[in-house]
Amino acid sequence: MKNKIIETDLLIVGGGTLGLFIYAQLKDTFKNIKVLDRGNFEPKITKTNDLINKGIYHKGTFTKRAFGIGGNSSLWGGQLAEFTKTELSEYEPDLGLRKNETTRLYKRLYKLLKVKRNDLNNFIKENKIKLPKKYGIKYFHTNWLNEPNFLKLYKKKISNNSSDFITNAKAEKLFIRKKNITAIEYTIKKKKYLIRAKKYIFACGTVETIKFFHKNNKVIKSNNIGSYFHDHLGIHVGNVFPIDKNKFSKIFFNGIYNNSKYQPKLLFRSNNLKYSLAASGEFKFYSKYQDDLKQLKMGYVNFINEMKFNHLTTIIKKSIKLNFKFFELLWVYILKKKIKPFYDKGIYFYIQSEQFSEKNSSIKFNKLNKKFSINWKISKNELDFIKQFAFKTKSFLEKEKIAKLNVNNLKNINYDKFKKVVRDTNHPSGGMIISNDRNKGVVDRKYCVWGTKNLYIAGSCLFKRSSYANITFTSLALALKLTDYLKKNV
């Protein structure tokens, strides 16, 4: 190859959420780091023409992937959801973690990301919130990042080390010798280049990581690549009509508590003999003002973070357009520390459910047409579980005289209709799962690809199951564990 070969200590393939986090943690340990990304410094949603849908339509794979430095963090709201202790006791062994290790990693992440965690117990006591155990559901909060876009979060470190980033470059091919990856071939505008590193980390998202390793299956020999592909199931289960508006807003409106933004949700877990699943439920508010309100909020956040005049102009324009709505929102925030939603178009109860882990729910590569088929599968048990959660929530809301929940449409839904109305939640996971046996997974418990000594994987593609929660925070916890290991083994 005529082009100059780049030599580095560590190569991170993918400059999105996980890639930038890993880069930030390891930059001071590995002085010579390169980050390879197929996009530029302005992430863009890009469609690829090498994907074929074979099972239930997985919308997020086809329409919601941003390529570029920052990746999907440019689309992410920054919600931080922890797996519960019950989930962790079940999942930690599968994730290569010791008992309670995830909780310690979560605590470190809050500090690293400068997030003040909401004290739920104090909040419940101060607001006199009661959710009797007889309903079988729990009340909890998720916290939020102040800056969800990791390109902006690590802006200074990135700009000071811009030569570390190789953009518009697509990883194509692996080279291996005696279990060590010796180089990666990548292309820029169809020209081929080589980069050699001592260690390699793939953090380019579930779908792109699976695709790359399918194409390199002669090097990484595994029949498990692409297996156990899953997501969270999302479904609007019914309209909500508040009975006691003050009580409803106190319990379920987003707000600020001790300078920390939170979102209230309900949690349900089933230990049915047939299945063990978890799900969260939240209230979605719809209004003709929601686009203007969103832009107003973003203008305010951007102005606080960047102090630029154009953001102030956005705030003024949107405030005038919204007229009294802005002052109503401001008044509720000042008086009650609540982020008042408008719902002139209605309130809906929305459930996000864990799904079963099925090996044949997968992404596979067809060598004949050189395309990837996504065969996303859902079982009937998930529908039964979601119905159970919805009915318990209805009972809680109505017996406690908080709100009415209409679940008539869900009550009569069958499995065939369910597969058409349920959606993914942009949390694609699995396909490169962790295992203690190379015949059952793709990576070992140190997140190193089986059959190699220096090739590591980060991201939700490692998970065989994903609990009820947005998986990004737990993916970051695993990435933090990986960086700890690499720091000790430079």
C-alpha positions as CSV (number, residue, x, y, z in Angstrom):
1,M,0.0,0.0,0.0
2,K,1.6,3.3,-1.2
3,N,-0.1,5.6,1.4
4,K,1.6,6.2,4.7
5,I,0.8,3.8,7.4
6,I,-0.3,5.4,10.7
7,E,1.1,4.0,13.9
8,T,-0.7,4.5,17.3
9,D,-1.0,3.0,20.8
10,L,-4.8,2.8,20.8
11,L,-7.3,3.0,18.0
12,I,-11.0,3.7,18.8
13,V,-13.3,3.0,15.9
14,G,-16.4,5.2,16.4
15,G,-16.4,8.7,17.7
16,G,-20.0,8.7,19.1
17,T,-21.2,8.6,22.7
18,L,-19.1,5.6,23.9
19,G,-16.1,6.4,21.7
20,L,-15.7,9.9,23.0
21,F,-16.3,8.9,26.6
22,I,-13.5,6.2,26.3
23,Y,-11.3,8.7,24.5
24,A,-11.7,11.2,27.3
25,Q,-10.9,8.6,30.0
26,L,-7.9,7.2,28.3
27,K,-6.3,10.3,26.7
28,D,-4.0,10.9,29.6
29,T,-2.9,7.2,29.8
30,F,-2.4,6.6,26.1
31,K,-0.7,9.7,24.7
32,N,-1.0,8.4,21.2
33,I,-4.7,7.7,20.5
34,K,-6.6,7.8,17.2
35,V,-10.3,7.9,16.8
36,L,-11.7,6.7,13.4
37,D,-15.2,7.8,12.4
38,R,-17.1,7.5,9.1
39,G,-18.6,11.0,9.6
40,N,-17.4,14.5,10.1
41,F,-17.4,16.9,13.1
42,E,-21.1,17.7,12.4
43,P,-23.0,14.4,12.9
44,K,-25.7,13.7,10.3
45,I,-28.5,11.2,10.1
46,T,-27.6,9.0,7.2
47,K,-29.4,6.1,5.6
48,T,-27.5,3.1,4.3
49,N,-28.6,1.0,1.4
50,D,-27.2,-2.3,2.6
51,L,-30.0,-3.2,5.1
52,I,-33.1,-5.3,4.5
53,N,-35.9,-5.7,6.9
54,K,-36.9,-9.3,7.4
55,G,-38.8,-9.4,10.7
56,I,-40.7,-6.8,12.6
57,Y,-39.8,-3.4,11.3
58,H,-37.0,-1.8,13.4
59,K,-37.5,1.8,12.6
60,G,-34.5,3.1,14.5
61,T,-32.0,1.1,12.4
62,F,-33.3,2.6,9.2
63,T,-34.0,6.2,10.2
64,K,-32.4,7.3,13.5
65,R,-28.6,6.8,13.2
66,A,-26.3,9.8,13.3
67,F,-22.8,9.4,11.8
68,G,-20.0,11.8,12.8
69,I,-18.1,12.9,15.9
70,G,-20.7,12.9,18.7
71,G,-22.8,10.3,16.9
72,N,-26.2,9.5,18.4
73,S,-25.4,11.7,21.4
74,S,-26.5,14.6,19.1
75,L,-30.0,13.0,19.0
76,W,-30.0,11.8,22.6
77,G,-31.9,13.7,25.3
78,G,-29.3,12.7,28.0
79,Q,-31.6,10.6,30.2
80,L,-29.7,8.5,32.7
81,A,-31.5,5.4,33.8
82,E,-30.1,2.8,36.2
83,F,-30.9,-0.9,36.2
84,T,-32.6,-1.9,39.4
85,K,-30.9,-4.0,42.1
86,T,-33.1,-6.9,41.1
87,E,-32.1,-6.6,37.5
88,L,-28.4,-6.3,38.4
89,S,-28.4,-9.3,40.6
90,E,-29.6,-11.3,37.6
91,Y,-27.6,-9.6,34.8
92,E,-24.2,-8.7,36.5
93,P,-22.8,-12.2,36.0
94,D,-23.7,-12.1,32.3
95,L,-22.0,-8.7,32.0
96,G,-18.7,-9.8,33.5
97,L,-19.4,-7.8,36.6
98,R,-19.0,-8.6,40.3
99,K,-21.9,-8.3,42.7
100,N,-22.7,-4.6,43.3
101,E,-19.9,-3.5,40.9
102,T,-22.4,-1.7,38.6
103,T,-23.7,0.5,41.4
104,R,-20.1,1.6,42.2
105,L,-19.6,2.3,38.5
106,Y,-22.8,4.3,38.4
107,K,-21.6,6.5,41.3
108,R,-18.3,7.2,39.5
109,L,-20.2,8.1,36.3
110,Y,-22.3,10.7,38.0
111,K,-19.1,12.4,39.2
112,L,-17.4,12.1,35.9
113,L,-20.4,13.5,34.0
114,K,-21.0,16.2,36.7
115,V,-24.6,15.0,37.4
116,K,-26.1,15.6,40.8
117,R,-28.3,12.5,41.4
118,N,-31.8,13.2,42.6
119,D,-32.5,11.8,46.2
120,L,-35.7,10.0,45.5
121,N,-36.5,9.0,49.1
122,N,-36.3,12.6,50.3
123,F,-38.4,13.8,47.3
124,I,-41.1,11.2,48.2
125,K,-41.1,12.3,51.8
126,E,-41.2,16.0,51.2
127,N,-44.0,15.7,48.6
128,K,-46.0,13.1,50.6
129,I,-46.2,10.7,47.7
130,K,-47.8,7.3,48.4
131,L,-47.9,4.3,46.1
132,P,-49.2,1.4,48.1
133,K,-47.4,-2.0,47.5
134,K,-50.7,-3.7,46.7
135,Y,-50.6,-2.4,43.2
136,G,-47.3,-4.1,42.4
137,I,-45.7,-1.1,40.8
138,K,-43.0,1.3,42.0
139,Y,-42.3,5.0,41.5
140,F,-38.9,6.2,40.4
141,H,-37.0,9.1,38.8
142,T,-34.5,9.3,36.0
143,N,-31.8,12.0,36.0
144,W,-30.5,13.9,33.0
145,L,-27.2,15.2,31.7
146,N,-26.7,18.9,31.6
147,E,-25.1,18.4,28.2
148,P,-26.2,15.3,26.3
149,N,-24.1,15.9,23.2
150,F,-20.7,14.4,23.9
151,L,-19.1,16.5,21.1
152,K,-20.0,19.6,23.1
153,L,-19.3,17.9,26.5
154,Y,-15.7,17.1,25.5
155,K,-15.3,20.1,23.2
156,K,-12.1,21.4,24.8
157,K,-10.3,18.1,24.9
158,I,-11.3,17.4,21.2
159,S,-10.3,20.8,19.9
160,N,-7.0,20.7,21.7
161,N,-6.2,17.3,20.1
162,S,-8.0,17.5,16.7
163,S,-5.1,15.6,15.1
164,D,-6.3,12.5,17.1
165,F,-9.4,12.3,14.9
166,I,-9.6,10.7,11.5
167,T,-12.9,11.7,10.0
168,N,-14.9,10.6,6.9
169,A,-13.1,7.3,7.3
170,K,-14.8,3.9,7.1
171,A,-13.2,0.9,8.8
172,E,-13.2,-2.0,6.3
173,K,-10.9,-4.8,7.1
174,L,-9.0,-6.5,10.0
175,F,-5.6,-8.1,9.9
176,I,-4.6,-10.7,12.5
177,R,-1.4,-12.6,13.4
178,K,-1.1,-15.0,16.3
179,K,-4.4,-13.7,17.9
180,N,-3.2,-10.1,17.7
181,I,-4.9,-7.6,15.5
182,T,-2.0,-6.0,13.6
183,A,-3.8,-3.4,11.5
184,I,-7.1,-2.1,10.2
185,E,-7.7,-1.0,6.7
186,Y,-10.0,2.0,6.2
187,T,-11.2,4.0,3.3
188,I,-11.5,7.8,2.6
189,K,-13.2,8.7,-0.7
190,K,-12.6,5.1,-1.9
191,K,-8.8,5.3,-1.2
192,K,-7.4,2.6,1.1
193,Y,-5.3,3.3,4.1
194,L,-3.8,1.3,7.0
195,I,-3.5,2.1,10.7
196,R,-1.6,-0.1,13.2
197,A,-2.3,0.0,16.9
198,K,-1.3,-1.9,20.0
199,K,-4.9,-2.1,21.1
200,Y,-8.3,-1.6,19.3
201,I,-11.7,-0.7,20.6
202,F,-14.9,-0.8,18.5
203,A,-17.5,1.7,19.7
204,C,-19.4,2.5,16.6
205,G,-22.9,1.5,17.6
206,T,-24.7,-1.8,17.7
207,V,-25.6,-2.1,14.0
208,E,-22.4,-0.8,12.5
209,T,-20.3,-3.0,14.8
210,I,-22.3,-6.1,13.9
211,K,-22.0,-5.2,10.2
212,F,-18.2,-4.8,10.4
213,F,-17.6,-8.1,12.2
214,H,-19.9,-10.0,9.8
215,K,-17.7,-8.8,6.9
216,N,-14.6,-9.8,8.8
217,N,-15.9,-13.2,10.0
218,K,-12.9,-15.0,8.3
219,V,-10.7,-13.2,10.8
220,I,-13.1,-13.3,13.8
221,K,-14.6,-16.7,13.4
222,S,-17.9,-16.8,15.3
223,N,-21.4,-18.0,14.4
224,N,-22.8,-15.8,17.2
225,I,-22.2,-12.4,15.5
226,G,-25.5,-10.7,15.1
227,S,-27.5,-13.1,17.3
228,Y,-29.7,-12.0,20.2
229,F,-30.5,-8.6,18.5
230,H,-33.1,-6.8,20.6
231,D,-34.5,-3.4,21.7
232,H,-37.0,-2.0,24.1
233,L,-40.6,-2.2,23.1
234,G,-42.5,1.1,23.1
235,I,-46.3,1.4,23.0
236,H,-48.9,4.0,23.8
237,V,-51.4,2.0,25.9
238,G,-54.2,4.6,26.4
239,N,-55.5,8.1,27.0
240,V,-55.1,9.7,30.5
241,F,-57.6,12.1,32.1
242,P,-56.5,13.7,35.3
243,I,-59.1,13.6,38.2
244,D,-57.0,15.6,40.7
245,K,-54.8,17.9,38.6
246,N,-52.8,19.1,41.5
247,K,-52.0,15.5,42.7
248,F,-51.3,14.4,39.1
249,S,-48.9,17.3,38.5
250,K,-47.1,16.8,41.8
251,I,-46.4,13.2,41.1
252,F,-45.9,13.0,37.4
253,F,-44.7,16.4,36.0
254,N,-41.0,16.7,35.2
255,G,-39.1,19.1,37.5
256,I,-36.0,20.3,39.3
257,Y,-35.2,19.0,42.7
258,N,-32.0,20.1,44.5
259,N,-30.8,21.6,41.2
260,S,-31.2,18.3,39.5
261,K,-33.6,17.7,36.6
262,Y,-35.7,14.6,36.9
263,Q,-38.5,12.7,35.1
264,P,-41.0,10.6,37.2
265,K,-41.9,7.1,36.0
266,L,-43.5,3.9,37.1
267,L,-41.7,0.6,37.2
268,F,-43.2,-2.9,37.0
269,R,-41.5,-6.2,37.1
270,S,-43.1,-9.7,36.6
271,N,-41.7,-12.8,38.1
272,N,-44.2,-15.0,36.3
273,L,-43.1,-18.6,36.0
274,K,-43.3,-18.3,32.2
275,Y,-41.3,-15.1,32.0
276,S,-39.3,-12.5,34.0
277,L,-39.5,-9.0,32.5
278,A,-39.3,-5.4,33.5
279,A,-40.9,-2.3,32.1
280,S,-41.2,1.5,32.8
281,G,-44.2,3.7,32.2
282,E,-44.4,7.4,31.7
283,F,-46.9,10.1,30.7
284,K,-46.6,11.7,27.3
285,F,-48.1,15.1,26.9
286,Y,-49.1,16.4,23.4
287,S,-49.8,20.0,22.4
288,K,-49.9,22.2,19.3
289,Y,-47.3,24.3,21.1
290,Q,-44.8,21.4,21.6
291,D,-42.4,22.3,18.7
292,D,-42.2,25.9,19.7
293,L,-41.8,25.0,23.4
294,K,-39.0,22.6,22.5
295,Q,-37.2,25.2,20.5
296,L,-37.7,27.7,23.3
297,K,-36.2,25.3,25.9
298,M,-33.3,24.5,23.6
299,G,-32.6,28.2,23.0
300,Y,-32.5,28.8,26.7
301,V,-30.2,25.8,27.3
302,N,-27.9,26.9,24.5
303,F,-27.8,30.5,25.7
304,I,-26.9,29.4,29.3
305,N,-24.1,27.1,27.9
306,E,-22.7,29.4,25.2
307,M,-24.0,32.9,26.0
308,K,-24.4,33.7,22.3
309,F,-26.7,36.5,21.0
310,N,-28.4,34.2,18.3
311,H,-29.7,31.9,21.1
312,L,-31.1,35.0,22.9
313,T,-32.9,36.0,19.7
314,T,-34.5,32.5,19.5
315,I,-35.8,32.9,23.1
316,I,-37.3,36.3,22.3
317,K,-39.0,35.2,19.1
318,K,-40.4,32.0,20.5
319,S,-41.6,33.8,23.7
320,I,-43.5,36.3,21.6
321,K,-45.0,33.5,19.4
322,L,-46.1,31.5,22.5
323,N,-47.5,34.7,24.2
324,F,-48.9,33.9,27.7
325,K,-47.9,30.2,27.5
326,F,-44.3,31.2,28.1
327,F,-45.1,33.1,31.3
328,E,-47.3,30.3,32.5
329,L,-44.4,27.9,32.1
330,L,-42.0,30.3,33.8
331,W,-44.4,30.9,36.7
332,V,-44.9,27.2,37.4
333,Y,-41.1,26.7,37.2
334,I,-40.4,29.5,39.7
335,L,-43.2,28.6,42.1
336,K,-43.1,24.8,42.1
337,K,-39.9,23.9,40.4
338,K,-42.0,21.9,37.8
339,I,-41.6,21.8,34.1
340,K,-45.2,22.4,33.1
341,P,-46.3,20.4,30.0
342,F,-49.2,21.5,27.8
343,Y,-51.6,18.8,26.7
344,D,-54.3,20.4,24.7
345,K,-53.9,17.4,22.4
346,G,-54.1,14.9,25.2
347,I,-52.1,12.8,27.7
348,Y,-51.1,9.2,26.9
349,F,-49.6,6.5,29.1
350,Y,-46.5,5.0,27.4
351,I,-44.8,1.8,28.3
352,Q,-41.2,0.9,27.5
353,S,-40.7,-2.8,28.0
354,E,-37.8,-5.2,28.1
355,Q,-38.0,-8.0,25.6
356,F,-37.1,-11.6,25.7
357,S,-33.6,-12.7,24.5
358,E,-34.0,-14.8,21.4
359,K,-31.0,-16.1,19.5
360,N,-32.8,-16.1,16.1
361,S,-33.7,-12.4,16.6
362,S,-30.7,-11.3,14.6
363,I,-28.8,-9.3,12.0
364,K,-27.2,-11.6,9.5
365,F,-25.1,-11.0,6.3
366,N,-26.0,-12.4,2.9
367,K,-22.9,-13.1,0.9
368,L,-24.8,-13.3,-2.4
369,N,-26.4,-9.9,-2.4
370,K,-23.9,-8.4,0.1
371,K,-26.7,-7.0,2.3
372,F,-27.6,-7.3,5.9
373,S,-31.0,-8.7,6.9
374,I,-32.5,-7.5,10.2
375,N,-34.8,-10.1,11.6
376,W,-36.2,-8.5,14.8
377,K,-38.5,-10.8,16.7
378,I,-41.0,-10.3,19.6
379,S,-42.8,-13.0,21.5
380,K,-46.5,-13.1,22.6
381,N,-45.4,-13.1,26.3
382,E,-44.3,-9.5,26.0
383,L,-47.9,-8.4,25.0
384,D,-49.3,-10.3,28.0
385,F,-46.8,-8.6,30.3
386,I,-47.5,-5.1,28.9
387,K,-51.3,-5.6,29.4
388,Q,-50.6,-6.7,33.0
389,F,-48.6,-3.5,33.7
390,A,-51.3,-1.3,32.0
391,F,-54.1,-2.8,34.0
392,K,-52.2,-2.4,37.3
393,T,-51.4,1.2,36.5
394,K,-55.1,1.8,35.7
395,S,-56.1,0.4,39.0
396,F,-53.6,2.5,40.9
397,L,-54.5,5.8,39.2
398,E,-58.2,5.4,39.5
399,K,-58.4,3.9,43.0
400,E,-56.1,6.6,44.3
401,K,-58.3,9.2,42.4
402,I,-55.4,10.6,40.5
403,A,-56.5,10.0,36.9
404,K,-58.5,7.8,34.6
405,L,-56.7,5.5,32.2
406,N,-58.5,4.2,29.1
407,V,-57.0,0.9,28.1
408,N,-59.9,-0.4,26.0
409,N,-57.9,-0.5,22.8
410,L,-55.1,-2.5,24.5
411,K,-57.5,-4.9,26.1
412,N,-58.7,-6.3,22.8
413,I,-55.4,-6.2,20.9
414,N,-54.1,-9.5,19.6
415,Y,-50.5,-10.6,18.9
416,D,-50.7,-9.9,15.1
417,K,-52.0,-6.3,15.7
418,F,-49.5,-5.8,18.5
419,K,-46.5,-6.5,16.2
420,K,-47.8,-3.8,13.9
421,V,-48.3,-1.0,16.5
422,V,-45.4,-1.7,18.8
423,R,-42.2,0.1,18.0
424,D,-38.5,0.0,18.9
425,T,-37.2,2.8,21.1
426,N,-33.9,3.5,19.4
427,H,-32.0,1.2,21.8
428,P,-30.7,-1.4,19.4
429,S,-28.7,-4.0,21.5
430,G,-27.1,-7.4,21.3
431,G,-25.3,-9.0,18.4
432,M,-21.9,-9.1,20.0
433,I,-22.8,-10.5,23.4
434,I,-20.6,-11.3,26.4
435,S,-20.1,-14.9,27.4
436,N,-17.8,-17.1,29.4
437,D,-17.7,-19.6,26.6
438,R,-16.6,-18.5,23.1
439,N,-19.2,-20.9,21.6
440,K,-22.0,-18.9,23.3
441,G,-21.0,-15.3,22.6
442,V,-18.6,-13.0,20.8
443,V,-16.6,-11.3,23.6
444,D,-15.2,-12.5,26.9
445,R,-15.8,-10.9,30.3
446,K,-13.0,-8.4,29.7
447,Y,-14.9,-7.3,26.6
448,C,-12.1,-8.7,24.4
449,V,-13.2,-10.5,21.3
450,W,-12.8,-14.3,21.6
451,G,-9.8,-15.5,19.7
452,T,-7.9,-12.2,20.0
453,K,-5.7,-10.5,22.6
454,N,-6.1,-6.8,21.7
455,L,-9.5,-6.2,20.2
456,Y,-12.2,-4.9,22.5
457,I,-15.9,-4.0,22.1
458,A,-17.9,-1.3,23.8
459,G,-21.6,-0.5,23.7
460,S,-25.1,-2.0,24.0
461,C,-24.2,-4.7,21.4
462,L,-22.6,-6.5,24.4
463,F,-26.0,-7.0,26.2
464,K,-27.9,-10.2,25.8
465,R,-30.8,-8.5,27.7
466,S,-31.5,-4.9,28.5
467,S,-33.8,-4.6,31.5
468,Y,-36.5,-1.8,31.4
469,A,-34.1,1.1,31.0
470,N,-32.5,3.3,28.4
471,I,-29.3,1.3,28.2
472,T,-26.8,4.1,27.5
473,F,-25.9,4.7,31.2
474,T,-25.2,1.1,31.8
475,S,-23.2,0.9,28.5
476,L,-21.1,3.8,29.8
477,A,-20.6,1.8,33.1
478,L,-19.2,-1.1,31.1
479,A,-17.0,1.3,29.1
480,L,-15.7,2.7,32.3
481,K,-14.8,-0.8,33.5
482,L,-13.0,-1.4,30.2
483,T,-11.0,1.8,30.6
484,D,-10.0,0.8,34.1
485,Y,-8.7,-2.5,32.8
486,L,-6.8,-0.8,29.9
487,K,-5.2,1.7,32.3
488,K,-3.8,-1.2,34.4
489,N,-2.6,-3.0,31.3
490,V,-1.1,-0.3,29.1
